[in-house]
Amino acid sequence: MTPPPTSFEDSEVVASDDSRPPSTPPRIRLGLDLRSRRLRTTNRLVIYVAGVPSLALITVGILVMATGTGGRDVIMGILILGMALTVATAVVVSSILIAREAELARLQSEFVSRVSHDLRTPLTSIQMFVETLQLGRAKDPETAQACLDALGQETSRLLGLVDRLLDWARIESARRIYEPRRCRVTAVVQEALDAFELVRMQSEVEVERDVPNDLPDIDVDAKAIVDALGNVLQNAARYSKPPRKVCVRARLVNGMVEVSVADNGPGVAPSERKKIFEKFYRGSAAKTQGIVGTGLGLAMVRAIVDAHRGSVRVEPNTPNGSVFIVSLPLADTPH
């Protein structure tokens, strides 16, 4: 049996113009980059136009207070100094807000580039296998079936990405509706592990499970929490180093059920332990290891857990790696 082509290099099909390497749509990328540059320029202008005169006024106010001979001079110096400090504070706050907007615009630009790549990759594979079948290059039923199986896998991959983007859009617009119910912790964790099974097999990850049966029930939307834990599990599998191992544990801590997912990856730098839960942000480990992603997974986890009156955090694992801890309220906890 001749195996189906797995890439354009293995295929006799000539790539069309639509099969060129994935990239961000030029106009979108240009617009986002231009916005980021304009915000940075505005930030510099604010500092130069308002910041420098504010420093001058502060200096004048101090000099008036220091050299004044009467009460009126002191009062005038205090007024000048107060006005200058107010303007300086406004400049600092504005500068911080503009800098954050510029950083968000840069992250959005990178996000569009990554999503374009992630959408184009399965579409390119789908196009290739369809052309293989259309041109009759599948000479026997086994090869044709292998092509159809590959088409199914790539279609599922594409649908998964689209579903994730739609989920994020619902979360961002506060249109995702949660229906909390009393749930068993073991059942929720097991459902998340079942959904993670295919990724576990493909990534050759060993999973260690330690979830006591006597934990109290939690008050959650089971599907949403399964999605959140699934994101954490996939993240752990993606960053773990061979031999990959992920440990899932659940404990009762301070009136909350804590579900932890530990990996043996490179870990998260202390300076990034809060940033990685921000939308579009991707840690330094993702960049150094060339790990693809949209930068939405952990942001979705935080949004879902926050909506359940819980919390999520990351801590270092021993001897290496990270531990993501999701804290969820008990079923009898008052709202």
Secondary structure, 3 states (H helix, E strand, C coil): CCCCCCCCCCCCCCCCHHHCCCCCCHHHHHHHHHHHHHHHHHHHHHHHHHHHHHHHHHHHHHHHHHHCCCHHHHHHHHHHHHHHHHHHHHHHHHHHHHHHHHHHHHHHHHHHHHHHHHHHHHHHHHHHHHHHHHCCCCCCHHHHHHHHHHHHHHHHHHHHHHHHHHHHHHHHCCCCCCCCEEECHHHHHHHHHHHHHHHHHHHCCEEEEECCCCCCCEEECHHHHHHHHHHHHHHHHHHCCCCCEEEEEEEEECCEEEEEEECCCCCCCHHHCCHHHCCCCCCHHHHHHCCCCCCCHHHHHHHHHHHCCCEEEEEECCCCCEEEEEEEEECCCCC
